[in-house]
Amino acid sequence: MTDRQEVAGNKTMVNVVLPSHILSRIPQLQPGQVALVGAGPGDPGLLTLNALMLIQQADVLVCDRLVSDEIAALKPAKAELINAGKSCKEHVLTQQETNEVLVKKAKEGKRVVRLKGGDPYIFGRGGEEVEFLMDYQIESIVVPGITAASGCSAYAGFPLTHRDFAQSVTFATGHIKHDGKLELDWSALASDDRTVVFYMGLNNAQLICDNLQAQGRSADTPVGLIERGTTLQQRTVFTTLSQLPQAIKDNGLKPPTMMVVGEVVSIAQKNEKKAAQNAEQRNEKSALAQA
Ligand SMILES: C[S@@+](CC[C@H](N)C(=O)[O-])C[C@H]1O[C@@H](n2cnc3c(N)ncnc32)[C@H](O)[C@@H]1O
């Protein structure tokens, strides 16, 4: 898989050469086709191979706000970049306009890559875009990405499931279309052996905190808040369910932030302590060896 490794500074540089049986399976984007591609949660290293190879085939790249500039910069120099980014209330393009741009560019015979943060089919409107393209007989392919829940939990140091603490994990939206009332199956989400990950949950933190506790989830349930997870700007805040709204305020957390509720979150702090103890023991051993 690799043809050469060289050491530059203290970094090992690996030049990757893909064997032909893998290369032959990389999707080839045809003129007039659209690829909906998951870009992962932010760290460019979390792009899939297919995502990278498709970005490099694009004539037009239509990007979400959650896609970082460094990932968008992987496009061919001559490819057109369209920013369809949206933050909570401010849309550069509306969803309808984005759908129309995809159709228009495909009809012009362009190879279109629609790049979305995380996974296109998890709270990413990928389903709506594929349906729209089908209505206009535009062929599309979908490349899954690492969703923010997986990226953020791993980079914050805890798993989403664990045989001792969480037998299931639920991905829930914390925000309803047109700012509608958030109505979830709170009693199911309140069960102790379940991890609940809230996407877009910041504005409804009080409601989430109240409803889960009203259905019996303990006030002490650990909560992890991960802002801009997997990026160089990642911030992680650990709190409890009853303290959740205050922790968001105190730390001035802004979107994109992932909210993870469940016992698994406590593993991060336990592991951090263990890692510090292990490092101390290693240092003591090496000091003794040198003495
Ligand atoms: C519209 S959803 C898009 C989710 C995306 N399709 C995915 O699979 O990750 C946007 C929400 O995902 C979460 N999110 C996405 N990227 C994130 C990141 N890097 N760090 C923290 N949360 C993130 C936040 O809750 C944000 O409000």
The ligand as a MOL file (V3000), in Angstrom:
LIG
                    3D

  0  0  0     0  0            999 V3000
M  V30 BEGIN CTAB
M  V30 COUNTS 27 29 0 0 0
M  V30 BEGIN ATOM
M  V30 1 C -27.3790 19.8990 10.2860 0
M  V30 2 S -26.5570 18.8430 11.4180 0 CHG=1
M  V30 3 C -25.4630 18.0220 10.3090 0
M  V30 4 C -24.9940 16.7020 10.8300 0
M  V30 5 C -24.0610 15.9950 9.8670 0
M  V30 6 N -24.7600 15.5910 8.6830 0
M  V30 7 C -23.3830 14.8000 10.5110 0
M  V30 8 O -23.6340 13.6470 10.0980 0
M  V30 9 O -22.5750 14.9940 11.4130 0 CHG=-1
M  V30 10 C -25.5020 20.0010 12.2410 0
M  V30 11 C -25.2460 19.6320 13.6930 0
M  V30 12 O -24.3610 18.5270 13.7660 0
M  V30 13 C -23.4870 18.6800 14.8700 0
M  V30 14 N -22.1180 18.8020 14.3510 0
M  V30 15 C -21.7210 18.7120 13.0910 0
M  V30 16 N -20.3750 18.8210 12.9910 0
M  V30 17 C -19.9280 19.0030 14.2440 0
M  V30 18 C -18.6430 19.1810 14.8180 0
M  V30 19 N -17.5340 19.1820 14.0770 0
M  V30 20 N -18.5650 19.3270 16.1490 0
M  V30 21 C -19.6570 19.3090 16.9300 0
M  V30 22 N -20.8970 19.1360 16.4470 0
M  V30 23 C -21.0380 18.9850 15.1280 0
M  V30 24 C -23.9220 19.9310 15.6110 0
M  V30 25 O -24.8460 19.5630 16.6080 0
M  V30 26 C -24.5760 20.7180 14.4990 0
M  V30 27 O -25.5060 21.6520 15.0150 0
M  V30 END ATOM
M  V30 BEGIN BOND
M  V30 1 1 1 2
M  V30 2 1 2 3
M  V30 3 1 2 10
M  V30 4 1 3 4
M  V30 5 1 4 5
M  V30 6 1 5 6
M  V30 7 1 5 7
M  V30 8 2 7 8
M  V30 9 1 7 9
M  V30 10 1 10 11
M  V30 11 1 11 12
M  V30 12 1 11 26
M  V30 13 1 12 13
M  V30 14 1 13 14
M  V30 15 1 13 24
M  V30 16 1 14 15
M  V30 17 1 14 23
M  V30 18 2 15 16
M  V30 19 1 16 17
M  V30 20 1 17 18
M  V30 21 2 17 23
M  V30 22 1 18 19
M  V30 23 2 18 20
M  V30 24 1 20 21
M  V30 25 2 21 22
M  V30 26 1 22 23
M  V30 27 1 24 25
M  V30 28 1 24 26
M  V30 29 1 26 27
M  V30 END BOND
M  V30 END CTAB
M  END
